[in-house]
Each structure stands twice: as structure tokens, then as C-alpha cells.
Amino acid sequence: MSLSNIFNIAGSGMSSQSIRLNTVASNMANAESVSSSADDTYRARQPVFQLIQAQQDDPFGAALSSSMAAGQGVQVVDIVESEAPLRQQYEPNHPMADENGYVFYPNVNVVEEMTNMISASRSFQVNADIMNTAKEMMQRVLTLGQS
């Protein structure tokens, strides 16, 4: 793996964590939205990450198995809706209540979303720090021949 690959790998991590932060923001924004039917109610969403595999050859020309090959970053392959049950509350005076007096709230767990937000922002920061460290290393390599 060359030093220049680090920028692609860390960049893919930053991009994926940005998508994760966007889904957290969407979930938090809709946490208290109500609906009169279960079908129309917002459901929490989560991104699905996948390793980007690199095709590598060993020094003797044989292809390495995928379990031994180094990853080349991460990508979001899908955003799935949570299968957790919706919150159903009896509020007959609510304007969005159905004919039985129930309103439906999303299945968003605010504590879990805050944890996801903290984790995503820290992962994003780590990838940014990796990029800065790699940049500093490349600059130092360029100055080696000057003295």
C-alpha cells in the first residue's frame, strides 16, 4: 500500500461518516413527528457499510485471497429502515388521531441516535487526522533530500 492510497481510504471513511451523520440528523428531526396510520409513519434509517476490496498480488504472482487482501476504504451500499415497532399512543383529542384515537410516533430511539452522532463525528475526525498526518509525512519525505 502506498502513502497516496491513505488519502483515498480516509476520504472514503469521511464520506461514509457524512452519510451516517445525515441519516442521524434525519432521524432526530423526525423523532417526534406523528401520523394517523402506521404506513405513513417515519421509520428510523441506518446506513449499511461495506469494505472496498483491493485486488492484490503477492510477490510470486498469485492473487491473494480476499480475507488476506488489504481494504481500500469503505462505502455505503444501502440505507435500511428499522424494523423496530412504532410507538402507538392513545390521544383521542390529537388532530392526527385515527378513528380509534391513536397516533403513531416513529421508532427513533433518541439516545441511540445521539450515540451514533458522537461515534460518526469522532470517526470523521479520526479520518481527517489521518489525512493530515499523511500530508505531513509526505512533506517531510520531500524535505529529506534538501539538507
C-alpha positions in Angstrom: 0.0 0.0 0.0 1.4 3.4 -1.0 1.2 6.5 1.1 -1.1 8.1 -1.5 -3.7 5.4 -1.0 -4.2 6.7 2.5 -5.9 9.8 1.1 -8.4 7.7 -0.8 -9.1 5.4 2.2 -9.5 8.2 4.7 -11.6 10.2 2.2 -14.0 7.2 1.8 -14.3 7.0 5.5 -15.1 10.7 5.8 -17.7 10.4 3.0 -19.3 7.4 4.7 -19.4 9.0 8.1 -21.0 12.1 6.5 -23.8 9.9 5.2 -24.2 8.4 8.6 -24.4 11.9 10.2 -27.1 12.9 7.6 -29.2 9.8 8.5 -28.8 10.6 12.2 -29.9 14.2 11.6 -32.9 12.9 9.6 -33.9 10.5 12.3 -33.6 13.2 15.0 -35.6 15.7 13.0 -38.4 13.2 12.6 -38.3 11.7 16.1 -41.5 13.4 17.3 -43.4 13.6 14.0 -46.8 12.0 14.2 -49.1 10.2 11.8 -52.6 8.7 11.8 -51.5 5.4 10.2 -48.6 3.0 10.7 -48.0 3.0 6.9 -47.3 6.8 6.8 -45.2 7.0 9.9 -41.4 7.8 9.6 -39.1 4.9 10.4 -35.6 5.2 11.6 -32.9 4.7 9.0 -29.4 3.4 9.3 -26.6 3.2 6.6 -25.0 -0.2 5.7 -21.3 0.0 5.3 -19.1 -2.3 3.1 -15.4 -2.7 2.8 -14.0 -1.8 -0.6 -11.7 -4.7 -1.5 -8.5 -4.2 -3.5 -7.1 -6.8 -5.9 -3.6 -7.5 -4.7 -1.0 -9.9 -6.0 1.7 -11.5 -3.9 5.4 -11.2 -4.9 5.2 -14.6 -6.6 2.3 -13.6 -8.9 -0.6 -15.5 -7.3 -3.7 -13.5 -6.3 -4.2 -13.2 -2.6 -7.5 -14.4 -1.1 -10.0 -11.7 -0.2 -9.5 -12.4 3.5 -5.8 -11.5 3.2 -6.1 -8.5 0.9 -6.0 -5.0 2.4 -9.1 -3.0 2.2 -9.2 0.2 0.1 -11.8 2.1 2.1 -15.4 1.9 3.0 -18.6 2.7 1.1 -22.3 2.9 2.0 -24.2 0.3 0.0 -27.7 0.9 1.3 -29.8 2.8 3.8 -32.2 0.5 5.6 -35.3 1.3 7.6 -35.5 -0.1 11.2 -37.9 -3.0 11.8 -38.5 -1.9 15.4 -42.1 -1.4 16.3 -43.6 2.1 16.1 -44.8 3.9 19.2 -48.6 4.0 19.3 -50.3 6.3 21.8 -53.9 6.9 22.7 -54.5 10.6 22.2 -58.2 11.0 21.1 -58.0 14.8 21.1 -54.9 14.9 18.8 -55.8 16.3 15.3 -53.8 13.4 13.7 -55.6 10.6 15.7 -57.1 7.8 13.8 -60.7 6.6 14.2 -59.7 4.7 17.4 -58.0 7.7 18.9 -54.4 6.5 18.3 -51.5 8.4 16.9 -48.3 6.8 15.7 -44.8 8.0 16.5 -41.6 7.0 14.7 -39.4 4.2 16.1 -36.5 6.6 16.6 -34.5 6.0 19.8 -33.1 9.4 20.6 -30.4 8.1 23.0 -29.2 5.6 20.3 -29.2 8.4 17.7 -27.1 10.7 19.9 -24.6 7.8 20.4 -24.5 7.3 16.6 -23.9 11.0 16.1 -21.0 11.1 18.6 -19.5 7.9 17.1 -19.8 9.2 13.5 -18.3 12.6 14.3 -15.4 11.0 16.1 -14.8 8.6 13.2 -14.9 11.5 10.8 -12.4 13.4 12.9 -10.0 10.4 13.1 -10.1 10.1 9.3 -9.3 13.9 9.0 -6.4 13.4 11.4 -5.1 10.5 9.3 -5.2 12.7 6.2 -3.3 15.5 8.0 -0.7 13.0 9.3 -0.2 11.5 5.9 0.2 15.0 4.4 2.9 15.9 7.0 4.7 12.6 6.3 4.8 13.3 2.6 6.1 16.9 3.2 8.9 15.5 5.4 9.8 13.0 2.7 10.2 15.8 0.2 12.5 17.8 2.5 14.8 14.8 3.2 16.9 15.4 0.1 17.3 19.2 0.7 19.9 19.0 3.5 
